[in-house]
Amino acid sequence: MTKYNKIVLASLVLALATAGYAQTTETVGGPDDMYRGLRAIGAGLALGLGALGTGVAQARIGSSLVGAVAEDPSKAGSLLLYFLIPETLVIFGFLALFILN
């Protein structure tokens, strides 16, 4: 056996031995503590991206709404409904925040 083969064989044996010892069924704080950080990131993304999408949508809808109300003020009440529809994105993001945490 060459020196290279011995090194490869020794590293393979050590890698398999450590993988066997790494397979434990218990975690320190339970299985829920393991993914707490990922859930927090997911909840933050759900709320943040929902709010960002709402802001973009309301910016475009709001400018069109102001132009339409300037032409015909009697349509202000019905057009306000279209301005409020994107707010449901933030509500769904807020709901996902509580579901994930």
Backbone torsions as a table, in degrees:
resi	resn	phi	psi	omega
1	MET	NA	138.7	177.7
2	THR	-83.7	169.3	-179.1
3	LYS	-63.7	-37.5	-179.9
4	TYR	-63.9	-43.4	179.7
5	ASN	-64.3	-38.2	178.3
6	LYS	-64.8	-40.0	179.6
7	ILE	-66.4	-42.7	179.6
8	VAL	-64.8	-43.4	179.9
9	LEU	-65.0	-41.9	179.2
10	ALA	-66.5	-41.7	179.6
11	SER	-68.1	-33.9	177.5
12	LEU	-66.9	-42.9	178.8
13	VAL	-63.9	-44.7	179.6
14	LEU	-66.2	-38.0	179.1
15	ALA	-65.5	-41.7	179.0
16	LEU	-69.9	-35.5	179.2
17	ALA	-67.2	-41.9	-179.8
18	THR	-71.0	-31.4	177.7
19	ALA	-67.3	-33.6	177.0
20	GLY	-67.3	-38.7	179.2
21	TYR	-75.5	-22.6	-177.1
22	ALA	-77.3	-13.9	-175.8
23	GLN	-85.9	81.6	176.2
24	THR	-108.0	154.8	-178.6
25	THR	-95.5	-15.3	-178.5
26	GLU	-98.6	142.7	171.3
27	THR	-115.5	165.0	-173.6
28	VAL	-64.5	-51.6	-176.1
29	GLY	-108.5	12.2	-177.2
30	GLY	98.1	169.4	-176.8
31	PRO	-69.4	-22.9	-179.2
32	ASP	-74.8	-29.5	179.4
33	ASP	-69.3	-23.3	-176.6
34	MET	-66.3	-34.1	-174.9
35	TYR	-110.9	16.5	-177.7
36	ARG	-62.1	-41.9	179.9
37	GLY	-65.8	-41.9	179.2
38	LEU	-66.5	-36.5	176.9
39	ARG	-66.1	-37.6	179.4
40	ALA	-66.6	-40.1	177.2
41	ILE	-65.2	-42.7	178.7
42	GLY	-63.7	-40.1	178.9
43	ALA	-67.4	-40.8	177.8
44	GLY	-64.4	-40.2	177.6
45	LEU	-67.1	-38.4	179.9
46	ALA	-61.7	-45.7	-179.1
47	LEU	-75.0	-42.7	-177.1
48	GLY	-66.3	-45.9	-179.9
49	LEU	-71.0	-32.5	174.8
50	GLY	-64.4	-41.4	178.6
51	ALA	-69.4	-36.7	177.7
52	LEU	-65.2	-43.1	177.7
53	GLY	-63.9	-38.0	177.9
54	THR	-65.4	-41.0	179.4
55	GLY	-63.0	-42.2	179.0
56	VAL	-65.8	-43.8	-178.9
57	ALA	-65.9	-43.3	-178.0
58	GLN	-71.2	-27.0	176.4
59	ALA	-65.3	-42.8	-179.7
60	ARG	-73.6	-41.3	-179.5
61	ILE	-68.5	-39.6	-177.7
62	GLY	-63.4	-40.4	179.3
63	SER	-67.4	-37.1	176.8
64	SER	-69.2	-36.1	179.9
65	LEU	-64.0	-43.1	179.8
66	VAL	-63.3	-40.6	177.9
67	GLY	-65.3	-40.3	-179.8
68	ALA	-69.8	-38.3	179.7
69	VAL	-71.6	-30.2	177.3
70	ALA	-66.0	-32.9	178.7
71	GLU	-79.0	-41.0	-177.8
72	ASP	-141.5	94.7	-176.8
73	PRO	-64.5	-16.3	-178.8
74	SER	-72.5	-16.6	-179.4
75	LYS	-92.4	7.7	-174.3
76	ALA	-62.2	-40.4	-178.1
77	GLY	-65.9	-43.4	-178.6
78	SER	-74.4	-31.5	179.0
79	LEU	-75.4	-24.1	178.4
80	LEU	-65.1	-29.6	177.0
81	LEU	-61.0	-41.1	178.5
82	TYR	-66.3	-28.2	177.9
83	PHE	-74.0	-29.3	-176.4
84	LEU	-89.3	-15.2	-177.9
85	ILE	-60.4	-41.9	179.7
86	PRO	-65.1	-14.8	177.8
87	GLU	-63.0	-20.5	178.3
88	THR	-64.2	-26.2	176.5
89	LEU	-62.2	-41.1	178.6
90	VAL	-69.5	-37.8	178.8
91	ILE	-64.1	-42.2	177.3
92	PHE	-66.5	-38.6	176.1
93	GLY	-64.7	-38.8	177.9
94	PHE	-66.6	-37.9	176.7
95	LEU	-65.8	-42.2	177.8
96	ALA	-64.4	-32.8	177.5
97	LEU	-60.5	-43.5	-179.3
98	PHE	-76.2	-29.9	177.9
99	ILE	-70.0	-40.0	-178.1
100	LEU	-74.4	-26.7	178.4
101	ASN	-98.0	NA	NA
